Amino acid sequence: MASVGRLSGKVALITGASSGLSGSLMGFGGAAARLFADEGCSVVLTDIKDEDGINTAKQIRDLGGTATYHHLDVTKEEDWITILRETVDSYNKIDILVNNAGSSARYTIEETTSETWQAQMDIHGKGVFLGTKHVIPYLRQNGGGSIINISSIYGMIGSPSSTAYHIAKGASRLFTKSAAIQYASENIRVNSIHPGFAFTPLTEVNYSKPDLQEWVLDRIPLGRMGEAMEIAYGILYLASDEASFVTGSELVIDGGTTAQ
């Protein structure tokens, strides 16, 4: 791990960051945590998959980075209040929030239950709202900061299924723009990232099916699915001072899928 880098001296909290073990299939949050630490950032990893999160944080520390893991259910307001207070107590500040926690629900409109609908809205909508709401006062104390919301190309386009997921990711996309406008005058930047089809622990079960994999690959001009680290580099850019004039923007990382 590098002692100085693009995020040197900064403190970040990343949700959904447990899947970051070297040698294993990584998620966006876990890959970002490793990359942030390598660029000199102190990273607080959060998730509900505690064993993986603890091991990922330990592996980052073993490589010379600064990382801790904490359990966080992003749909619970009290959890947010507690984890952000503990982060600032430990590191004296927080500069970056990455709202990455998510889940999938591949159902058509008629297949989608009210419970599934609400669960998707809770994690991708309410979770992003709560994290942003409660981190703002801390970023204000710093004179600014960066919030990155991981949406999806499915927050921009439709598909034959995943109804509630589409709507929830669309909600995080538009919430990003609203927050960006509200807090731009305080140098608090808020941006969204829209990954395309990528192979992660969340998608592995479905994308390993030959018929679905073929359907997906046919829609990607670059001819392959993305990898978590390719998304993580986009997260790194928006977190860094290199993106100091970027707010309310959508960074699409999809191999050309939405260009068609």
Backbone torsions as a table, in degrees:
resi	resn	phi	psi	omega
1	MET	NA	141.1	179.9
2	ALA	-83.5	145.1	178.8
3	SER	-84.2	-23.0	175.8
4	VAL	-129.7	153.4	-179.3
5	GLY	178.6	-161.5	-174.1
6	ARG	-68.1	-19.3	178.2
7	LEU	-121.2	25.2	-176.3
8	SER	-56.6	128.9	177.5
9	GLY	83.5	-2.8	-178.3
10	LYS	-93.1	160.3	178.3
11	VAL	-124.0	130.4	-177.2
12	ALA	-129.1	145.4	169.7
13	LEU	-115.8	128.9	-177.7
14	ILE	-123.5	125.4	176.8
15	THR	-90.1	156.2	-179.0
16	GLY	60.0	43.8	-170.3
17	ALA	-111.2	17.9	-174.7
18	SER	-75.2	-27.4	-174.0
19	SER	-89.0	76.8	-178.4
20	GLY	-138.1	24.1	-178.3
21	LEU	-76.9	132.3	176.7
22	SER	-61.5	136.0	-179.5
23	GLY	88.1	-5.5	177.9
24	SER	-116.1	163.4	176.1
25	LEU	-66.8	123.8	-175.6
26	MET	-97.9	152.5	169.5
27	GLY	-95.2	172.5	-178.4
28	PHE	-60.8	-43.5	-177.4
29	GLY	-66.6	-43.0	179.2
30	GLY	-66.0	-41.3	177.9
31	ALA	-64.2	-40.9	178.9
32	ALA	-64.7	-39.7	179.6
33	ALA	-59.8	-44.6	179.4
34	ARG	-64.7	-43.5	-178.3
35	LEU	-66.8	-42.9	178.2
36	PHE	-58.9	-47.1	-178.9
37	ALA	-62.3	-37.9	179.4
38	ASP	-66.4	-23.2	179.3
39	GLU	-98.5	18.6	171.4
40	GLY	90.7	10.7	-178.2
41	CYS	-90.9	143.0	168.4
42	SER	-84.8	124.3	-169.6
43	VAL	-118.3	130.9	171.7
44	VAL	-104.6	110.5	178.6
45	LEU	-88.9	136.3	176.7
46	THR	-133.3	153.9	-179.8
47	ASP	-177.5	-177.1	170.8
48	ILE	-110.2	-3.4	176.5
49	LYS	-96.3	83.7	-166.6
50	ASP	-65.9	-43.6	-176.3
51	GLU	-60.9	-47.3	179.0
52	ASP	-63.5	-40.7	-179.6
53	GLY	-64.0	-43.3	178.0
54	ILE	-61.0	-43.9	-178.6
55	ASN	-68.7	-36.9	178.3
56	THR	-65.3	-46.0	178.8
57	ALA	-61.2	-41.2	179.2
58	LYS	-63.2	-41.5	-179.2
59	GLN	-64.4	-38.6	177.1
60	ILE	-63.0	-43.8	178.6
61	ARG	-64.0	-39.4	179.9
62	ASP	-62.2	-25.8	178.7
63	LEU	-90.5	5.2	175.6
64	GLY	100.1	2.5	179.7
65	GLY	-87.8	172.6	177.5
66	THR	-111.0	113.1	-175.7
67	ALA	-153.6	141.5	172.1
68	THR	-133.0	159.2	178.2
69	TYR	-120.6	140.5	176.3
70	HIS	-140.4	143.1	175.3
71	HIS	-70.2	133.9	177.7
72	LEU	-149.2	120.5	168.8
73	ASP	-95.0	108.1	-171.7
74	VAL	-66.6	-13.4	179.7
75	THR	-86.1	-3.9	-177.0
76	LYS	-108.5	116.8	-174.9
77	GLU	-61.5	-40.9	-178.4
78	GLU	-63.8	-34.5	176.1
79	ASP	-60.6	-42.6	179.4
80	TRP	-63.4	-46.8	-179.1
81	ILE	-58.4	-43.3	-178.0
82	THR	-67.4	-48.8	-174.3
83	ILE	-67.4	-37.1	179.0
84	LEU	-69.3	-39.5	176.8
85	ARG	-63.5	-43.2	179.6
86	GLU	-65.5	-37.0	178.3
87	THR	-62.4	-47.1	-179.6
88	VAL	-69.1	-34.9	175.7
89	ASP	-62.1	-37.0	-177.0
90	SER	-80.1	-39.6	-171.9
91	TYR	-115.3	-0.1	178.2
92	ASN	74.5	-6.3	179.5
93	LYS	-169.9	174.0	167.4
94	ILE	-143.3	135.1	-176.7
95	ASP	-109.9	-28.0	-169.1
96	ILE	-137.8	134.3	170.8
97	LEU	-123.1	126.8	175.0
98	VAL	-113.0	108.4	177.1
99	ASN	-85.5	91.3	-173.9
100	ASN	-113.0	-19.6	-175.5
101	ALA	-53.9	139.3	-178.7
102	GLY	-165.2	170.8	174.8
103	SER	-149.4	168.7	-178.8
104	SER	-118.2	162.9	178.4
105	ALA	-156.5	94.1	-173.7
106	ARG	-90.6	78.6	-179.9
107	TYR	-134.2	145.4	173.4
108	THR	-72.8	176.3	180.0
109	ILE	-57.9	-47.5	-176.6
110	GLU	-71.2	-25.3	178.7
111	GLU	-82.9	-17.8	-174.6
112	THR	-78.2	124.6	177.2
113	THR	-87.5	164.0	176.8
114	SER	-61.5	-35.6	179.8
115	GLU	-66.2	-42.5	178.0
116	THR	-64.1	-44.0	178.4
117	TRP	-56.7	-49.5	-176.9
118	GLN	-66.1	-38.1	-180.0
119	ALA	-63.2	-40.0	178.3
120	GLN	-67.5	-42.2	177.8
121	MET	-65.4	-36.0	-179.0
122	ASP	-64.5	-47.7	-174.1
123	ILE	-79.0	-39.7	-175.8
124	HIS	-92.2	-22.9	179.1
125	GLY	-102.7	-64.4	-178.6
126	LYS	-61.4	-41.4	-179.0
127	GLY	-61.6	-43.0	178.3
128	VAL	-65.6	-42.5	177.9
129	PHE	-60.0	-49.1	-177.3
130	LEU	-63.7	-44.3	179.5
131	GLY	-61.4	-44.7	179.9
132	THR	-64.7	-47.6	-178.9
133	LYS	-54.9	-44.9	-172.5
134	HIS	-89.1	-14.5	175.7
135	VAL	-87.2	-23.4	-176.5
136	ILE	-52.6	-48.1	-179.2
137	PRO	-59.2	-35.5	179.0
138	TYR	-71.6	-39.1	177.5
139	LEU	-66.7	-36.9	178.0
140	ARG	-60.2	-40.4	178.8
141	GLN	-61.6	-31.3	-179.6
142	ASN	-81.1	-11.9	-173.0
143	GLY	84.3	17.5	177.1
144	GLY	141.7	179.2	-179.7
145	GLY	168.6	-174.4	-175.9
146	SER	-131.7	131.0	173.1
147	ILE	-117.0	127.2	179.6
148	ILE	-120.6	119.6	179.6
149	ASN	-103.3	123.4	-178.9
150	ILE	-87.7	101.5	176.5
151	SER	-92.7	-131.9	-177.4
152	SER	-172.3	160.1	169.9
153	ILE	-64.2	-19.4	176.1
154	TYR	-76.6	0.4	167.6
155	GLY	-95.4	3.2	-177.2
156	MET	-124.2	-29.3	-176.9
157	ILE	-133.1	168.9	178.9
158	GLY	-99.9	174.1	177.5
159	SER	-153.6	173.0	-179.3
160	PRO	-69.2	-7.7	-179.3
161	SER	-149.8	-156.2	175.1
162	SER	57.9	38.5	-174.1
163	THR	-53.5	-57.2	-176.5
164	ALA	-65.2	-34.2	178.3
165	TYR	-62.9	-44.6	177.6
166	HIS	-56.1	-50.1	-176.3
167	ILE	-63.9	-43.1	-178.3
168	ALA	-66.8	-40.4	178.3
169	LYS	-70.1	-32.4	173.5
170	GLY	-64.5	-35.9	178.0
171	ALA	-63.7	-43.5	-179.8
172	SER	-67.2	-32.6	177.5
173	ARG	-62.6	-49.9	-177.3
174	LEU	-74.6	-33.5	174.6
175	PHE	-58.4	-39.1	179.1
176	THR	-56.4	-45.5	-178.2
177	LYS	-67.1	-40.6	178.5
178	SER	-62.3	-46.3	179.4
179	ALA	-64.6	-39.3	-179.4
180	ALA	-59.9	-43.3	-179.3
181	ILE	-69.7	-40.6	-177.1
182	GLN	-64.7	-32.2	-171.1
183	TYR	-117.9	8.4	-179.9
184	ALA	-60.7	-36.7	-178.1
185	SER	-66.1	-15.3	178.9
186	GLU	-103.9	14.4	178.7
187	ASN	61.5	29.9	173.5
188	ILE	-102.0	111.0	-176.7
189	ARG	-92.9	138.1	179.9
190	VAL	-133.4	120.3	-177.5
191	ASN	-135.6	160.0	177.4
192	SER	-118.9	148.5	174.3
193	ILE	-114.8	139.4	-175.8
194	HIS	-123.5	85.5	178.1
195	PRO	-67.6	148.0	170.7
196	GLY	-90.6	-151.7	-178.8
197	PHE	-69.9	118.8	-178.2
198	ALA	-137.4	150.6	-178.8
199	PHE	-91.0	110.4	-179.5
200	THR	-139.2	172.7	175.8
201	PRO	-57.4	-29.0	-179.9
202	LEU	-72.6	-33.3	-175.0
203	THR	-102.9	-9.8	-171.4
204	GLU	-55.4	-44.2	-176.1
205	VAL	-60.4	-46.6	-177.3
206	ASN	-77.1	-43.4	-175.0
207	TYR	-75.8	-7.7	174.4
208	SER	-81.8	-12.3	177.6
209	LYS	-75.3	123.6	-173.9
210	PRO	-53.8	-42.0	-176.7
211	ASP	-67.9	-41.9	179.3
212	LEU	-70.4	-37.9	178.6
213	GLN	-62.6	-40.4	177.8
214	GLU	-63.8	-42.8	178.8
215	TRP	-59.9	-42.2	-179.5
216	VAL	-67.6	-49.9	-176.0
217	LEU	-61.9	-32.3	177.8
218	ASP	-63.5	-19.1	-176.4
219	ARG	-100.9	1.8	-177.7
220	ILE	-112.0	109.5	-179.1
221	PRO	-55.0	-33.7	178.8
222	LEU	-74.5	-8.6	171.1
223	GLY	80.4	13.0	178.3
224	ARG	-153.3	162.9	174.4
225	MET	-82.8	157.2	179.5
226	GLY	-78.3	168.5	175.9
227	GLU	-117.6	153.3	-175.5
228	ALA	-55.7	-40.7	-177.3
229	MET	-65.8	-27.8	177.5
230	GLU	-68.2	-32.9	174.6
231	ILE	-74.9	-38.0	-178.2
232	ALA	-61.1	-35.2	178.1
233	TYR	-65.0	-32.6	174.7
234	GLY	-67.8	-39.7	177.2
235	ILE	-62.7	-43.4	178.7
236	LEU	-58.1	-45.2	180.0
237	TYR	-58.6	-48.4	-177.8
238	LEU	-68.6	-26.3	177.9
239	ALA	-77.2	-24.7	-172.1
240	SER	-85.5	166.3	177.0
241	ASP	-70.0	-11.1	175.4
242	GLU	-63.4	-23.6	-179.3
243	ALA	-102.2	30.0	-174.0
244	SER	-64.0	-17.8	178.9
245	PHE	-108.7	18.6	-176.6
246	VAL	-114.4	116.4	172.4
247	THR	-152.2	148.1	-177.5
248	GLY	72.1	15.5	-174.8
249	SER	-98.1	161.3	177.2
250	GLU	-115.9	115.3	176.6
251	LEU	-98.6	108.4	-178.7
252	VAL	-92.8	125.2	179.3
253	ILE	-127.7	89.2	-167.0
254	ASP	-142.0	15.7	178.6
255	GLY	64.5	17.9	178.0
256	GLY	94.8	2.8	-174.4
257	THR	-56.2	-47.0	-175.7
258	THR	-85.0	1.5	176.8
259	ALA	-80.8	-8.3	-175.4
260	GLN	-87.2	NA	NA
